[in-house]
Amino acid sequence: MSTAVDNAAISLDNVTKRFGNVQALRGVEFSVERGQIYGFLGPNGAGKTTTIRVLTGFIKADGGDARVLGLDVWGGSVDIKRRLGFLPDTISFGRGLTGEALLAHMARLRGIRGTPPMQRELLDRLELADAALKRNVKGYSTGMAKKLGLVQAMQHNPELLIMDEPTESLDPLMRQVMFALFHELQARGTTIFMSSHVLADVEEICERVALIRAGRIVRTGVVDDLRADQARMMQVTLRDPASELIVNGARIVERDGASARLAIEGDINDVLRSLANHDLVDLVYEHLSLDELFLSYYRGEEEAAPRLGEAGAAAHD
């Protein structure tokens, strides 16, 4: 094992997992450096949650090497869980526990006696009142349950946070509070690995991302780098609907009278020089969004380029 891998917060090398006739993971490989906020994207059934369950030691991989905080995820599971904060995609609490009792129980499982160091601050900032903590968790709303799940995951100031769909069920204000907490934890040295189908969240907070499809990692990198090899889109409106449109450095993917959609595949300066030869009414140039980037990797191969206006979000794994 190389020093670089040993020092990584998360590293997976050729990890495989099969459930009966379904090959869920097919040689998954990526690594997350310590102190990063890392996004993990994929559509329904791609392998996101299976990968997270391997990383957290809830299931054992069939093959390959998976390490968290330098330790084998299976052999070092007990030590990892003490140093890890984990939020599952679905929050489910046992019967008979109050919110207060659940937080105390989770702290004891990590070997903490007394109140965990971040608990009070988290309760205040996520607006979980003492009265709510004394109630049975079975009576919590979905949003309250998510807040309690976030508190238990972060209250012990973990070295690594693994979050499966952390913004689900949070209102916009709480989403921003959570992101602020993530940045503060990162400043203290915490690594954050988050799975999400809310692509705007990943684009806003993550430094690097991995895209998984059908159990394989199809791309990893900085969001801007992932955009670099994708066609950028431009919408132009001509004054004369019947005029010919020739644009160097761009492909016309759609033409409807005076309006045309261009996929820019060459130098933007060549495109602008060509357009200067036409009488335009309007021009709209959109920076490729993560939504479009995501769709460009997952749509059918017959569709060569992302299109403006298409909406899409992957469902839960």
C-alpha positions in Angstrom: 0.0 0.0 0.0 1.5 3.3 -1.0 2.0 6.2 1.4 -0.5 8.3 -0.6 -3.2 5.7 -0.2 -2.4 5.3 3.5 -2.8 9.0 4.0 -6.1 9.2 2.2 -9.3 9.5 4.2 -11.0 7.1 1.8 -9.5 4.8 -0.8 -11.1 2.1 -2.9 -9.2 -0.2 -5.3 -11.1 -2.6 -7.6 -13.9 -3.0 -5.1 -16.6 -5.5 -6.2 -19.9 -6.6 -4.6 -22.6 -8.9 -5.9 -26.1 -9.5 -4.5 -27.4 -12.8 -6.0 -27.5 -12.3 -9.8 -26.9 -8.5 -9.5 -23.4 -7.2 -9.8 -23.7 -4.0 -7.7 -20.1 -2.8 -7.8 -17.7 -3.6 -10.7 -14.2 -2.6 -9.7 -14.9 0.7 -8.0 -11.8 2.9 -7.7 -11.3 6.4 -6.3 -9.7 8.1 -3.3 -10.6 11.1 -1.2 -7.8 13.2 0.3 -8.0 14.2 4.0 -9.7 17.6 4.5 -11.7 17.5 1.2 -15.4 17.9 0.7 -16.1 15.2 -1.9 -19.3 14.6 -3.9 -20.5 11.2 -5.1 -23.1 11.2 -7.8 -25.1 8.5 -9.6 -28.6 7.5 -10.7 -30.9 5.0 -9.1 -29.2 1.6 -8.9 -25.7 3.0 -9.8 -24.0 1.7 -6.6 -23.8 4.8 -4.4 -25.4 3.4 -1.3 -23.7 0.0 -1.8 -20.4 1.8 -1.9 -21.2 3.7 1.3 -22.3 0.6 3.1 -18.9 -1.0 2.2 -17.1 2.1 3.4 -19.0 2.1 6.7 -18.5 -1.6 7.4 -22.1 -2.5 7.2 -21.5 -5.0 4.3 -18.3 -6.7 3.2 -17.0 -6.3 -0.3 -16.5 -9.5 -2.4 -13.2 -8.3 -3.7 -10.7 -5.4 -3.9 -9.4 -3.2 -1.2 -11.4 -0.6 0.7 -9.7 1.6 3.4 -11.0 4.4 5.6 -8.6 6.6 7.6 -5.8 4.2 6.6 -7.6 1.2 8.0 -9.2 -1.8 6.2 -12.9 -1.1 6.4 -13.7 -4.6 7.6 -10.8 -5.5 9.9 -10.7 -1.9 11.3 -14.4 -1.4 11.6 -14.6 -0.8 15.3 -11.9 1.8 15.3 -13.2 3.5 12.2 -16.7 3.8 13.7 -15.3 5.7 16.7 -13.7 8.2 14.4 -16.5 8.4 11.8 -19.7 10.4 11.6 -22.3 8.7 9.4 -25.7 9.8 8.1 -27.7 7.1 6.2 -30.0 8.0 3.4 -33.1 6.8 5.3 -33.5 7.8 9.0 -35.1 5.1 11.1 -35.0 5.2 14.9 -35.9 2.4 17.4 -39.0 2.6 19.4 -39.1 3.9 23.0 -36.1 6.3 22.6 -36.3 10.1 23.1 -34.1 12.3 21.0 -32.0 13.0 24.1 -31.6 9.3 24.8 -30.6 8.5 21.2 -27.9 11.1 21.2 -26.5 9.8 24.5 -26.6 6.2 23.2 -24.7 7.1 20.0 -22.1 9.0 22.1 -21.6 5.9 24.3 -21.2 3.7 21.3 -18.2 5.9 20.3 -16.7 5.7 23.8 -17.8 9.2 24.9 -18.8 9.8 28.5 -20.8 12.9 29.1 -21.9 15.4 26.5 -20.1 15.2 23.2 -18.1 18.4 22.3 -20.3 19.7 19.5 -23.7 18.6 20.7 -25.0 21.8 22.2 -23.8 24.0 19.3 -25.4 21.7 16.7 -28.7 21.5 18.6 -28.9 25.3 18.7 -27.9 25.9 15.1 -30.1 23.2 13.7 -33.0 24.5 15.9 -33.7 21.3 17.8 -35.2 22.5 21.1 -34.8 20.7 24.4 -38.6 20.1 24.5 -38.3 18.2 21.2 -35.4 16.1 22.5 -37.5 14.9 25.4 -40.1 13.5 23.0 -40.1 10.0 21.5 -38.3 10.0 18.2 -41.1 8.0 16.6 -43.2 11.2 16.7 -40.6 13.3 14.9 -41.4 14.8 11.5 -39.1 13.8 8.6 -37.3 17.2 8.9 -36.8 16.8 12.6 -35.5 13.3 12.2 -33.0 14.5 9.6 -31.8 17.2 12.0 -31.3 14.6 14.8 -29.5 12.4 12.4 -27.1 15.3 11.5 -26.5 16.0 15.2 -25.6 12.4 16.0 -23.3 12.2 13.0 -21.4 15.4 13.9 -21.6 15.8 17.7 -18.3 14.0 18.4 -16.3 16.2 16.0 -15.4 13.3 13.7 -12.3 12.9 11.5 -14.5 11.8 8.6 -18.2 12.5 7.8 -19.9 10.1 5.3 -23.3 11.5 4.4 -25.9 9.8 2.2 -28.3 12.4 0.8 -27.7 14.9 3.7 -30.0 17.7 2.3 -33.0 15.5 1.9 -36.0 16.8 3.9 -34.1 20.0 5.0 -35.6 23.4 4.3 -33.4 26.0 2.4 -32.4 27.7 5.6 -31.3 24.5 7.3 -29.5 23.5 4.1 -27.4 26.6 4.4 -26.8 26.1 8.1 -25.6 22.5 7.3 -23.2 23.7 4.6 -21.8 26.3 7.0 -21.2 23.6 9.5 -19.5 21.5 6.8 -17.1 24.3 6.0 -16.3 24.8 9.7 -15.6 21.1 10.2 -13.4 21.1 7.1 -11.4 24.1 8.5 -10.7 21.9 11.6 -9.5 19.1 9.3 -12.6 16.9 8.9 -13.1 15.1 5.6 -16.6 15.1 4.2 -17.9 12.6 1.7 -21.5 13.2 0.5 -23.7 11.3 -1.8 -26.5 13.3 -3.4 -29.0 13.5 -6.2 -29.4 17.3 -5.6 -26.8 18.3 -8.1 -26.9 22.0 -7.1 -25.8 21.0 -3.6 -22.8 19.2 -4.9 -21.9 22.0 -7.2 -22.1 24.5 -4.4 -20.0 22.8 -1.8 -17.9 19.9 -3.2 -14.3 20.4 -4.4 -14.1 17.1 -6.2 -16.7 14.6 -7.4 -16.9 11.0 -8.6 -19.6 9.9 -11.1 -20.8 6.2 -10.8 -22.8 4.4 -13.3 -23.8 0.7 -13.3 -21.3 -0.1 -10.5 -18.4 1.6 -12.2 -16.7 5.0 -11.7 -17.0 6.8 -15.0 -15.3 10.0 -14.1 -13.6 11.7 -11.2 -12.2 15.2 -10.8 -12.7 18.8 -10.0 -16.2 20.0 -11.2 -14.6 22.6 -13.6 -12.3 19.9 -15.1 -15.2 17.6 -15.7 -17.0 20.4 -17.6 -13.9 21.1 -19.7 -14.4 18.3 -22.2 -18.2 18.7 -22.6 -19.9 20.8 -25.2 -20.9 24.3 -24.0 -24.3 25.5 -25.3 -25.3 28.8 -26.9 -28.7 30.0 -28.0 -28.8 32.6 -30.8 -31.7 34.4 -32.4 -31.3 35.8 -35.9 -33.1 38.9 -37.2 -34.0 37.1 -40.5 -35.5 33.6 -39.8 -34.6 32.6 -43.4 -30.9 33.6 -43.2 -28.2 30.9 -43.4 -26.2 30.2 -40.3 -22.6 29.1 -40.5 -20.5 29.0 -37.3 -16.9 27.9 -37.1 -16.2 26.0 -33.9 -19.8 25.1 -33.2 -22.3 22.5 -34.2 -25.9 23.5 -34.8 -27.9 21.0 -32.8 -31.4 22.6 -33.3 -32.8 25.2 -35.7 -36.3 26.6 -35.4 -36.9 29.6 -37.6 -34.9 32.5 -36.2 -33.7 30.5 -33.2 -30.8 28.1 -33.1 -29.1 26.1 -30.4 -25.3 25.7 -30.8 -23.0 23.1 -29.2 -19.6 24.9 -28.9 -16.8 22.4 -29.5 -13.9 24.6 -30.5 -12.4 27.9 -29.6 -15.0 30.4 -28.4 -13.2 33.2 -30.2 -13.8 31.4 -33.6 -17.5 31.1 -32.7 -17.8 34.8 -31.8 -16.0 35.9 -35.0 -18.4 33.8 -37.1 -21.4 35.1 -35.3 -20.2 38.7 -35.9 -20.9 38.1 -39.6 -24.6 37.5 -38.8 -27.4 39.9 -37.9 -28.4 38.8 -34.4 -31.3 39.8 -32.2 -30.1 37.9 -29.1 -27.4 35.6 -27.8 -27.4 33.6 -24.6 -24.3 31.6 -23.5 -24.8 29.3 -20.6 -22.0 27.9 -18.5 -22.5 24.1 -18.5 -24.3 23.2 -15.3 -23.6 20.1 -13.2 -27.1 18.9 -14.2 -26.2 18.9 -17.9 -22.8 17.5 -17.1 -24.4 14.7 -15.2 -26.9 13.9 -18.0 -24.2 13.9 -20.6 -22.6 10.9 -18.9 -25.8 9.0 -18.3 -28.1 9.6 -21.3 -28.0 7.2 -24.3 -24.9 7.2 -26.5 -27.0 8.3 -29.5 -27.4 11.8 -27.8 -24.0 13.3 -28.4 -24.2 16.5 -26.4 -26.0 18.0 -23.4 -28.9 20.3 -24.3 -30.0 23.5 -22.7 -33.3 23.3 -20.8 -33.1 19.6 -20.1 -33.8 18.8 -16.4 -32.9 15.7 -14.6 -31.8 14.4 -11.2 -30.8 11.0 -10.3 -33.0 9.2 -7.8 -31.8 7.5 -4.6 -29.6 4.5 -4.8 
